């Protein structure tokens, strides 16, 4: 029996996860273009379509990977084009910690192992070994709402990738090196970096891909107002 559209979407959203270890096999251009054509249908404020995407493959990925790792090891990076959260409190802190502990537990990093934490953090800038990375920017003049539109586009990219059997992880951490990335890619000051997406085919045998994060029940996120 064929699945209904709702069932297909349920499958995609339930099976999608942030992949943190990839096989070296690249994704072919035709598949990438199919994904990105789907993502172009993302909703945006006044249909402004604020997103611009630089998709890196092959030598371009390796060159950026090397520069990001070197900058991270040197303690470089810093200010982001959009401000990061200044504090995590309450349930947001609990969820953040839970995600970190699940990851560290999966890869064998004991609590309190600062060296292990640092090494795993460095994987962000190794792009988790992915053969591709997409860099997403918004028009500076559109401000925060341009970034909101890019966020919606990111979600559609992730679902389209899942539908094509491609694993991915959105990475805000790369924005700490936004100046380096934009310089490397020739992206002008009129564009603000939102995030990156590292992607490829999942290394299912890697322990970093052996855990999943839970989601809060509707009652914690949704209020129904009927009168």
Secondary structure, 3 states (H helix, E strand, C coil): CCCCHHHHHHHHHHHCCECCCECCCCCCHHHHHHHHHHHCCCCCHHHCCCCEEEEECHHHHHHHHHHHHHHHHCCCCCCCCCCCCCCCCHHHHHHHHHHHHHHHHHHCCCCCCHHHHHHHHHCCCCHHHCCEEEEEEEEHHHHHHHHHHHHHHHHHHHHHHHHCCCEEEEECHHHHHHHHHHHHHCCCCCEEEEEEEEEECECCCCHHHCCCCCCCCHHHCCCCCCC
